[in-house]
Structures are given as C-alpha cells and as structure tokens.
Amino acid sequence: MLRGAVDGLDSTTGIVALAAAGVALLALILALVAIRRLHALGAAQRAVLGEHGRDDVVAHGVETRRRVDEIAAWVQDTAGQLNGRTDAVEAQLSGTVSRSAVLRYDAFNETSGRQSSTVALFDEHGDGIVISAILQREQARVYAKPIRGGESELELSPEEREAIRIAEERARS
C-alpha cells in the first residue's frame, strides 16, 4: 500500500507530473516575456502620447489630425495673404524705373571732354523718358522726350537710341 502512494518518476503519474511542471515552467517564461513586452509597449505609448497622455491611441490620433488640419489651414491662409501682398508689390514695381543708362559724348566734335550726356530711364514695359543735355562753350540745351514701348513720338538722336539700347542690354544681363 505504501508503494502505491509513492510512485516513481518512471510511472504514468510521475511522467504526467513532470510534463505538467514543464508546461508550468514554459507558461511562467511566456508570462514573463509578455510582461516585459507589455512594459516596452507602455513605454512606446508614453513616448507617443506623452507622460500625461491619454491611454486611448485612437483619440490621440484624432486629436493629432485635428491639430495638423488647423496648422495646414493656417499655412494656407498665410500663403494666400503673402501671395496677395506679393501681387500688390509686383504691380507697384512694374511701373518703376528698372532700366537706365547714361551716355556721355561730344555733341559737336569739340575737344570739350565729352560734356554732353543722355540719360535713359524707363520701366520693364519700355515706358519712361530720355533726357539729353547738349553742352557747348557758349550755351547748354536740355531735351526731354517721352518713351512708350521703347519708342518716342519725337525723333530720337543716335545718342538717345544708343542710351536706350544700353539700358535694355543692362536689363537683360
């Protein structure tokens, strides 16, 4: 009778007990691995949600999307305002003097040291003015001629045409 109560490990009961102990040990190891992974997941979630973040990742995602949409709307509004300001500045600049040249020369082939000069001032559309100051020993004359589209209704001297050409050439370079 005593022999039946204490079976050896080689009996069916002993083998089942060893198998149960092995399964229990394996379950314990898997539980420890799962706990470790759960802690790692919690740390990762805190990194995304912050220390005081919500436990709901979906709610956090919705809130993040809302904030991104707000920022996108602000960026779009700001870009629209900047485009409007840029258009206004470009409209103002299109009428400013953007092409100019000064040409000095001897108007009467004297040895006066190139005292005569022509100044061309016009915008990107070729609208502006050409001013010529013709100097002689006894007198000085100043001529101003309007320019529209790079041409004048008044006859231009060769020096005035050259000043316009130089101003256009400088604008291209």
C-alpha positions in Angstrom: 0.0 0.0 0.0 2.8 2.3 0.8 4.3 1.5 -2.5 1.2 2.7 -4.4 1.2 6.1 -2.7 4.7 6.9 -3.7 5.2 6.2 -7.4 8.4 6.9 -9.1 9.1 9.3 -11.9 9.0 6.4 -14.3 5.4 5.7 -13.7 2.5 7.3 -15.6 1.7 9.7 -12.7 5.3 10.8 -12.5 5.6 11.4 -16.2 2.4 13.4 -16.1 3.7 15.4 -13.1 7.0 16.1 -14.9 5.1 17.2 -18.1 2.8 19.5 -16.0 5.9 21.0 -14.3 7.4 21.6 -17.7 4.3 23.2 -19.1 4.0 25.4 -16.0 7.7 26.5 -16.4 7.1 27.3 -20.0 3.9 29.2 -19.1 5.9 31.2 -16.5 8.6 32.1 -19.0 6.0 33.1 -21.6 4.2 35.2 -19.0 7.5 37.0 -18.1 8.2 37.7 -21.8 4.7 39.0 -22.2 5.0 41.3 -19.2 8.3 42.6 -20.5 6.8 43.3 -23.9 3.8 45.0 -22.3 6.2 47.3 -20.3 8.0 48.1 -23.6 4.7 48.8 -25.3 3.7 51.1 -22.5 7.0 53.0 -22.8 6.5 53.4 -26.5 2.9 54.5 -26.0 4.1 57.1 -23.4 6.7 58.3 -25.9 3.9 58.9 -28.5 1.2 60.2 -26.1 3.5 61.9 -23.6 3.7 61.2 -19.9 0.3 62.7 -19.2 -1.2 61.5 -22.4 -4.4 59.6 -22.7 -4.5 55.8 -22.8 -6.5 55.9 -26.0 -4.3 55.8 -29.0 -7.2 56.4 -31.4 -8.3 59.5 -29.6 -4.7 60.8 -29.7 -4.6 60.1 -33.4 -7.8 62.1 -33.9 -6.5 65.0 -31.8 -3.2 65.0 -33.7 -5.1 65.0 -37.1 -7.2 67.9 -35.9 -4.1 69.9 -34.9 -2.4 69.1 -38.2 -5.5 70.3 -40.1 -5.5 73.5 -38.1 -1.9 74.2 -38.9 -2.5 73.3 -42.6 -5.4 75.8 -42.7 -3.2 78.5 -41.0 -0.4 77.8 -43.5 -2.8 78.0 -46.4 -4.3 81.3 -45.1 -0.9 82.8 -44.5 0.3 81.7 -48.0 -2.8 83.4 -49.5 -2.1 86.6 -47.7 1.6 86.6 -48.8 0.6 85.9 -52.4 -1.8 88.9 -52.2 1.0 91.1 -50.8 3.4 89.8 -53.5 0.9 90.6 -56.3 0.5 94.2 -54.9 4.2 94.7 -54.7 4.8 93.3 -58.2 2.1 95.7 -59.5 3.8 98.6 -57.9 7.2 97.6 -59.2 6.1 97.2 -62.8 5.8 101.0 -63.1 9.2 101.8 -61.5 12.4 102.6 -63.3 14.1 99.3 -63.9 16.2 100.2 -66.9 18.6 103.1 -67.1 21.7 104.2 -68.8 23.9 107.3 -69.0 25.8 108.1 -72.2 28.4 110.8 -72.3 29.7 112.2 -75.6 30.9 115.3 -77.6 27.8 116.6 -79.3 29.7 118.9 -81.7 33.0 117.1 -82.0 34.8 119.6 -80.0 37.6 118.9 -77.6 35.3 119.7 -74.7 35.8 116.4 -72.8 32.5 114.7 -73.6 30.4 117.2 -71.6 27.1 116.3 -73.3 25.1 113.4 -72.0 21.9 111.5 -72.5 20.1 109.6 -69.7 17.5 106.9 -70.5 15.1 106.0 -67.7 12.2 103.6 -68.3 10.3 100.6 -66.8 10.0 97.0 -67.9 7.4 97.9 -70.5 9.7 100.4 -72.2 7.8 103.4 -70.8 9.8 106.3 -69.5 11.9 109.3 -70.6 15.1 110.2 -72.4 16.8 113.4 -71.2 19.7 114.9 -73.3 21.9 117.8 -72.1 23.8 119.2 -75.1 26.6 121.5 -73.9 28.6 123.9 -76.0 31.1 126.5 -74.8 28.5 129.3 -75.1 25.3 127.5 -74.3 23.5 124.5 -72.9 20.3 122.8 -74.1 18.2 120.2 -72.4 15.8 118.0 -74.2 13.3 115.6 -72.6 11.4 113.0 -74.8 8.8 110.6 -73.6 9.2 106.9 -74.4 6.3 104.5 -74.8 7.1 100.9 -75.6 10.7 101.7 -76.2 9.8 104.3 -78.9 9.2 108.0 -78.9 6.7 110.1 -81.0 9.6 112.6 -81.3 12.6 111.9 -83.4 15.4 110.4 -81.3 19.1 111.2 -81.9 21.6 108.4 -82.4 22.9 109.0 -78.9 19.4 108.7 -77.4 18.8 105.5 -79.3 22.2 104.2 -78.0 21.3 105.1 -74.4 18.0 103.1 -74.8 19.9 100.2 -76.3 22.4 100.2 -73.4 19.7 100.3 -70.8 17.8 97.4 -72.4 21.1 95.4 -72.6 21.9 96.0 -69.0 18.3 94.8 -68.0 18.9 91.5 -69.8 22.2 90.8 -68.1 
